[in-house]
Amino acid sequence: MLTTLAILMSLSSGPVIAQAGGQVDVELVLAVDTSRSMDFEEVRIQREGYVEALRHREFIDAVKNGLLGKIAISYFEWAGEVVPDSVIDWQVIEDEEDAAAFAARLEARPISTQRRTSISVAIAQGTTMIVANSFEGMRQVIDVSGDGPNNIGQPVVPIRDKAIEAGIVINGLAIMLRPSGTPGGLDKYYGDCVIGGPGAFVLPVHKIEDFAVAVRRKLVLEISGLTPQPEVRRVAADPSFDCTIGERMWQDFLDR
């Protein structure tokens, strides 16, 4: 575990803050893409989707219905690196007031976008935040949202595999509002190259008006530990996708 932590902490570019912990049902990290492949309006609606989901009755009920009735949650934004000052530290959520307080912290953040896409950095940051905290979760989950493949930093698969070795489940929200240029579809890329761990899944979003519902559904599944419905793609047993497609697409762009 220490070796995994040391490797991942060396790859993570954001702060890792360990807080007073305790037992919780789930340790959940929200890792949110704010790369410039999404325009300002899309980033704003994505933010509103998370805020709305955190305040929704279904989310609160999922938390309260857990064995312990509480979760630990944190948040950060990423693009080519973890966005400085974007980390919202771990907070325990047990009731509506806790959820509203966390949502308010998220809602107050300025909206901005950054260059490039490094899913490997996002997974590394989420992993170190989980391994370094003082909570004892029955499950540990990194919730990665993104609209394109990894195109900078370390290859995503080795970092993903290290996180899985640490006992972490990685789920994906594939934002497919416009073509990403990923052959076979971004949801397949996420399914083969990004998500992993027992019961891992990727949920695609094709319409901007569906974003809030998709985020809420994803959070409820993650907190409840429910088995996704058949239309939600489960992790592939043997990845068949070219998981370096993003890096190759970026190099092709530079070579033009």
C-alpha positions as CSV (number, residue, x, y, z in Angstrom):
1,M,0.0,0.0,0.0
2,L,2.8,2.4,0.9
3,T,4.5,1.7,-2.4
4,T,1.3,2.4,-4.3
5,L,0.8,5.6,-2.3
6,A,4.4,6.8,-3.0
7,I,4.1,6.2,-6.7
8,L,0.7,7.9,-7.0
9,M,1.6,10.8,-4.9
10,S,4.6,11.5,-7.1
11,L,2.3,11.7,-10.1
12,S,-0.3,13.8,-8.5
13,S,0.1,17.6,-8.9
14,G,-2.6,18.7,-6.4
15,P,-2.7,18.9,-2.6
16,V,-3.6,15.9,-0.5
17,I,-5.1,16.8,2.9
18,A,-5.7,14.1,5.5
19,Q,-8.5,15.0,7.9
20,A,-9.9,13.5,11.1
21,G,-11.8,10.4,10.0
22,G,-13.8,7.5,11.3
23,Q,-15.9,4.8,9.8
24,V,-18.1,5.6,6.8
25,D,-20.0,3.6,4.2
26,V,-18.1,5.1,1.2
27,E,-15.1,7.3,0.6
28,L,-16.1,9.1,-2.6
29,V,-13.9,11.5,-4.6
30,L,-15.5,13.5,-7.4
31,A,-12.9,14.2,-10.1
32,V,-14.4,16.6,-12.5
33,D,-13.0,17.5,-16.0
34,T,-12.7,21.2,-16.8
35,S,-10.6,21.0,-19.9
36,R,-11.1,23.5,-22.7
37,S,-12.6,20.9,-25.0
38,M,-15.8,21.8,-23.1
39,D,-17.0,25.4,-23.5
40,F,-17.9,27.6,-20.6
41,E,-21.6,26.8,-20.8
42,E,-21.0,23.1,-20.7
43,V,-18.7,23.5,-17.7
44,R,-21.4,25.6,-16.0
45,I,-24.1,23.1,-16.6
46,Q,-21.8,20.3,-15.4
47,R,-21.2,22.2,-12.2
48,E,-24.9,22.8,-11.7
49,G,-25.5,19.1,-12.2
50,Y,-23.3,18.2,-9.4
51,V,-24.7,20.8,-7.1
52,E,-28.3,19.8,-7.9
53,A,-27.4,16.1,-7.4
54,L,-25.9,16.7,-4.0
55,R,-29.1,18.5,-2.8
56,H,-31.5,16.0,-4.2
57,R,-33.6,13.8,-2.0
58,E,-32.5,10.6,-3.8
59,F,-28.9,11.4,-2.9
60,I,-29.8,12.1,0.7
61,D,-31.8,9.0,1.0
62,A,-29.0,6.9,-0.5
63,V,-26.7,8.2,2.2
64,K,-29.1,7.6,5.0
65,N,-29.9,4.1,3.8
66,G,-26.3,3.0,4.1
67,L,-25.3,0.6,6.9
68,L,-23.7,3.5,8.8
69,G,-25.8,6.2,7.3
70,K,-22.8,8.5,6.4
71,I,-20.2,9.0,3.7
72,A,-17.0,11.0,3.3
73,I,-16.8,13.0,0.1
74,S,-14.3,15.3,-1.6
75,Y,-14.0,17.1,-4.9
76,F,-11.4,18.5,-7.3
77,E,-11.2,19.7,-10.9
78,W,-8.6,18.6,-13.5
79,A,-7.5,19.1,-17.0
80,G,-3.8,18.6,-18.0
81,E,-3.2,18.7,-14.2
82,V,-5.1,19.0,-11.0
83,V,-6.5,22.6,-11.0
84,P,-4.8,24.6,-8.3
85,D,-7.1,25.6,-5.4
86,S,-9.9,23.4,-6.7
87,V,-9.7,20.7,-4.0
88,I,-12.7,20.7,-1.6
89,D,-11.5,18.8,1.4
90,W,-13.1,15.7,2.9
91,Q,-16.4,16.2,4.5
92,V,-18.7,13.8,6.2
93,I,-22.3,13.8,4.9
94,E,-25.0,12.3,7.1
95,D,-28.0,14.6,6.4
96,E,-29.5,17.4,4.3
97,E,-27.5,20.1,6.1
98,D,-24.2,18.4,5.5
99,A,-25.0,17.9,1.8
100,A,-26.2,21.4,1.4
101,A,-23.0,22.7,3.0
102,F,-20.8,20.7,0.6
103,A,-23.0,21.8,-2.4
104,A,-22.6,25.4,-1.3
105,R,-18.8,25.1,-1.3
106,L,-18.9,23.7,-4.7
107,E,-21.4,26.2,-6.0
108,A,-19.2,29.1,-4.8
109,R,-16.2,28.0,-6.9
110,P,-15.3,30.2,-9.9
111,I,-15.9,28.5,-13.2
112,S,-12.9,28.2,-15.5
113,T,-11.3,25.8,-18.0
114,Q,-7.7,24.6,-18.6
115,R,-5.6,23.0,-21.3
116,R,-5.2,19.3,-22.1
117,T,-6.6,16.1,-20.6
118,S,-4.8,13.9,-18.1
119,I,-7.1,11.2,-16.7
120,S,-4.0,9.6,-15.2
121,V,-3.3,12.7,-13.1
122,A,-7.0,12.7,-12.0
123,I,-6.9,9.0,-10.9
124,A,-3.6,9.6,-9.1
125,Q,-4.9,12.6,-7.2
126,G,-8.1,10.7,-6.3
127,T,-6.1,7.7,-5.1
128,T,-3.8,9.6,-2.9
129,M,-6.7,11.5,-1.4
130,I,-8.3,8.3,-0.4
131,V,-5.2,6.5,0.8
132,A,-3.9,9.4,2.8
133,N,-7.1,10.3,4.6
134,S,-8.1,9.0,8.1
135,F,-11.5,7.5,7.1
136,E,-12.3,3.8,7.1
137,G,-14.8,3.3,4.3
138,M,-16.4,0.0,3.4
139,R,-15.9,1.1,-0.1
140,Q,-13.6,3.6,-1.8
141,V,-14.7,5.2,-5.1
142,I,-13.2,7.7,-7.6
143,D,-15.9,9.2,-9.7
144,V,-14.2,10.5,-12.9
145,S,-16.1,12.7,-15.4
146,G,-14.6,13.6,-18.7
147,D,-15.2,14.4,-22.4
148,G,-12.0,13.0,-24.0
149,P,-9.2,10.5,-23.7
150,N,-6.0,10.9,-21.9
151,N,-3.6,13.0,-24.0
152,I,-0.8,14.2,-21.6
153,G,1.0,12.8,-18.6
154,Q,1.5,9.2,-17.7
155,P,-0.5,6.5,-19.6
156,V,-3.8,6.0,-17.9
157,V,-3.9,2.2,-17.7
158,P,-0.9,1.7,-15.3
159,I,-2.2,4.4,-13.0
160,R,-5.7,2.9,-13.1
161,D,-4.3,-0.5,-12.3
162,K,-2.4,0.9,-9.2
163,A,-5.6,2.4,-7.9
164,I,-7.4,-0.9,-8.3
165,E,-4.6,-2.7,-6.5
166,A,-5.2,-0.3,-3.6
167,G,-8.8,-1.5,-3.4
168,I,-10.4,1.5,-5.1
169,V,-13.3,1.4,-7.6
170,I,-13.1,3.9,-10.5
171,N,-16.4,4.8,-12.2
172,G,-16.7,7.0,-15.2
173,L,-19.2,9.6,-16.5
174,A,-18.4,9.9,-20.3
175,I,-19.5,13.3,-21.5
176,M,-20.5,12.8,-25.1
177,L,-22.2,16.1,-26.0
178,R,-20.1,16.4,-29.1
179,P,-17.9,14.0,-31.0
180,S,-14.5,13.5,-29.2
181,G,-12.9,11.9,-32.2
182,T,-12.4,8.7,-30.1
183,P,-12.8,5.7,-32.4
184,G,-15.6,3.4,-31.1
185,G,-16.8,6.1,-28.7
186,L,-15.7,7.7,-25.5
187,D,-17.8,5.4,-23.4
188,K,-15.9,2.4,-24.8
189,Y,-12.6,4.1,-24.1
190,Y,-13.7,4.7,-20.5
191,G,-15.0,1.2,-20.2
192,D,-11.7,-0.4,-21.4
193,C,-9.1,2.1,-20.2
194,V,-10.4,4.2,-17.3
195,I,-12.9,2.4,-15.0
196,G,-12.0,-0.6,-12.9
197,G,-12.7,-2.5,-9.6
198,P,-15.7,-4.6,-8.5
199,G,-18.9,-3.4,-10.1
200,A,-17.2,-0.5,-11.9
201,F,-19.3,1.2,-14.6
202,V,-19.4,4.1,-17.1
203,L,-22.5,6.2,-17.7
204,P,-22.6,8.1,-21.0
205,V,-24.3,11.5,-21.3
206,H,-25.4,12.5,-24.8
207,K,-27.6,15.5,-24.1
208,I,-26.8,18.5,-21.9
209,E,-30.3,18.5,-20.5
210,D,-29.7,15.0,-19.2
211,F,-26.6,15.9,-17.2
212,A,-28.1,16.5,-13.8
213,V,-30.1,13.3,-13.9
214,A,-27.0,11.3,-15.0
215,V,-24.9,12.7,-12.2
216,R,-27.6,12.0,-9.6
217,R,-28.1,8.5,-10.9
218,K,-24.3,7.9,-10.8
219,L,-23.9,9.2,-7.2
220,V,-26.9,7.1,-6.0
221,L,-25.4,4.0,-7.6
222,E,-22.0,4.7,-6.1
223,I,-23.2,5.4,-2.6
224,S,-25.7,2.5,-2.5
225,G,-23.3,0.0,-4.1
226,L,-26.1,-1.1,-6.5
227,T,-25.5,-3.1,-9.6
228,P,-25.9,-0.9,-12.7
229,Q,-28.7,-1.7,-15.1
230,P,-27.7,-3.5,-18.3
231,E,-27.6,-0.4,-20.4
232,V,-24.8,1.0,-18.2
233,R,-21.6,-0.4,-19.5
234,R,-19.7,-2.7,-17.1
235,V,-15.9,-2.8,-16.9
236,A,-14.4,-5.0,-19.6
237,A,-12.6,-8.1,-18.5
238,D,-10.0,-7.9,-21.2
239,P,-9.4,-4.4,-22.6
240,S,-9.4,-4.4,-26.3
241,F,-9.3,-0.6,-26.9
242,D,-6.1,1.3,-27.8
243,C,-5.7,3.1,-24.5
244,T,-3.0,5.4,-26.0
245,I,-5.5,6.8,-28.6
246,G,-5.6,10.2,-26.9
247,E,-1.8,10.6,-26.9
248,R,-1.7,9.5,-30.6
249,M,-4.5,11.9,-31.6
250,W,-2.7,14.8,-29.9
251,Q,0.6,13.9,-31.6
252,D,-1.1,13.8,-35.0
253,F,-2.5,17.3,-34.3
254,L,0.9,18.6,-33.5
255,D,2.4,17.0,-36.6
256,R,0.0,18.7,-39.0
